[in-house]
Amino acid sequence: MAQKEVKFSLVFRDMWQSAGKYQPRVDQLVKVAPAIIRMGCFDRVETNGGGFEQVNLLYGENPNISVRQWTKPFHEAGIQTHMLDRALNGLRMSPCPKDLRKLFYKVKKAQGTDITRIFCGLNDERNVIPSIQYAKEAGMIAQASLCITHSPIHTVDYYVNLAKKFIEVGADEICLKDMAGIGRPETLGKIVAGIKAYKKNIVIQYHSHAGPGFNMASILEVCKAGCDYVDTGISPLSWGTGHADIIAVQEMLKDAGFKVKEINMAAYMEVRTMVQEMMDDFLGYYIPKLNHLNNSLLVKPGLPGGMMGSLMTDLEENLASLNKWNAKHDKPEMSTDTLLVKLFDEVAYVWPKVGYPCLVTPFSQYVKNLALMNVIQMEKGKERWSMIADNIWDMILGKAGRLPGPVAPEIVELAKKEGREFMDTDPQLNFPDDLDVYRQKMEEKGWPLGEDDEELFEYSMHPSQYEAYKSGKAKADFEADLAKRKAAEAVPAAGTAPAAPSVLTLTVNGQSYKVDVVYGEAPASGSVGSGSSAASPSAPAGEGEDILAPLEGKFYRVKDAQEAAKNVGDHVEAGDVIGYIEAMKTYNAIRADFAGTITAILVNSGDSVEEDDPIMKIAK
């Protein structure tokens, strides 16, 4: 009997996203590509998708240029490229209009991406099936995902039946997306076997994360059941919150009798060295040490590896903010470990209450953010559920798709109290087309639409981040933050930091930005990214009461092109949305506590603010 062949994919994008906050620059990507090709063991490489394009914007790089240059060498070598997409959400945290979703696949195909891995964290086929059709119309290979989790609802039959629906409507391939690595090996093998029994020649790819400790056993089980491709990583970004290393996986499968490609170890060491150089350059400053470790505590909350990369970085900021509050109120300081355990316990508590959404983007962030807000609010003596962002409500109410399980009565009661209604209509109907709005805005600004409309796509997909990228503010903020991190690491010991901050002047696209590099404490509002650019002065202070930021994050006056920003002189009623704080990848609405007239807007859109910073003044 011929050996069953198992092929390998290198999930280079997810390696970085699972470790930290940022991706390599395009020059670094192009440099490492030839060595990856020389390894000789990969039939596929994950090049983009998910957070890739958004984080490139965050540090001032054009992601469209990155994708075109990054995919090119793999095409020339006959290696397929694949990306991750979020179905209804495209490449962002919030749902996309239909016209943007259609443009998405045309752009990515033109840029050189072969395969799109389509997933919905609710496993709602109404979100996935249109993306399968749009991808195929654009000439891409449509790989439909089963988002794997472990709950009373998510059974073998549940997943096999979901795969059947995707195959029936034309999915070219199926991915078992075990994004938290908590799929149990035996169960995963049964799912693969069930899909292969339905359609023997359907291509199945398995994606898992190492963190909780199941994934080597899971890889072996799915391969025995007929899996065709396995996602792997490369040291020093394998294991931990990332993926199993290609060396271990290849040796394990070879020993089990599978046909696998050999690894050019000289090339492996080249890639390993270059990855380390990228970390030493700047990426390592955004990779928390804990993310290098496996942790079976992750079995309980089921948080995905791809989120853990940014979670630990964000948690440092949340902890600093909470401890400032503790200090103000004569409470003891909390440690990172204490907050992490409290968060994990709260995620496990919250998840069933909100209907068992699969903990993958964006729903993992929603559940985690809800849990973290609960923890922080309760630490401050407030009620659980007292701060729920609008897009989290959208998930709970069914606006983004059907939840797998029922919502807890206490949440239903809270929704009724706030006048919110549950819905079960096609989610796409809730998000009208708006490409023409962005096309007009670009024409007014004199911005080119780009080759294959790729700049129009990018602006429509990530409006706030794209504007910050175009203005140079994103690059200035990133460089200031990196300088702060490097300076903090350079401080030799506690108590030896300079008494005063260092002031840096960063010049981006001809615009100068003055930023403070503060040692120890985070910068106060008004330093890094607080609108010190002469190009966009804050409104002068007026009469009235201060409206305070309810949490730490970035202030935005609107969250999309459908909204009109509130201006000085506008009258608002109590409960009106007057802006947003973007924190942990969600937009939290700021509402007026009373009726009155806006007399001052004290911060600019995109500025960093801390909790209780004044952001507006309203006169009654």
Buried (B, 14 or more C-beta within 10 A) or exposed (E): EEEBEBBBBBBBBBBBBBBBBBBBBBEBBBBBBEBBBBBEBBBBBBBBBBBBBBBBBBBBBBBBBBBBBBBBBBEEBEBBBBBBBBBBBBBBBBBBBBBBBBBBBBBBBBBBBBBBBBBBBBBBBBBBBBBBBBBBEBEBBBBBBBBBBBBEBBEBEBBBEBBBEBBEBEBBBBBBBBBBBBBBBEBBBBBBBBBBEBBEEBBBBBBBBBBBBBBBBBBBBBBBBBBBBBBBBBBBBBBBBBBBBBBBBBEBBBEBEBEBBEBBEEBBEBBBEBBBBBBEEBBBBBBBEBBBEBBEEBBBBBBBBBBBBBBBBBBBBBBEBBBBBBEEEEBEEBEEEEBBEBBBBBBBEBBBBBBBBBBBBBBBBBBBBBBBBBBBBBBEEEEBBEBBBBBBBBBBBBBBBBBBBBBBEEBBEBBEEEEBEEBEEEBBEBBEEBBEBBBEBBEEEEBEBBEBBBBBBBBBBBBBBBBBBBBBBBBBBBBBBBBBBEBBEEEEEEEEBEEEBEEBEBEBEEBBBBBBBBBEEBBBBBBBBBBBBEEBEBBEEBEBBBBBBBBBBBBBBBBBBEEEEBEBEBEBEEEBBBBBBBBBBBBBBBBBEEEBBBBBBBBBBBBBBBBBBBBBBBEE
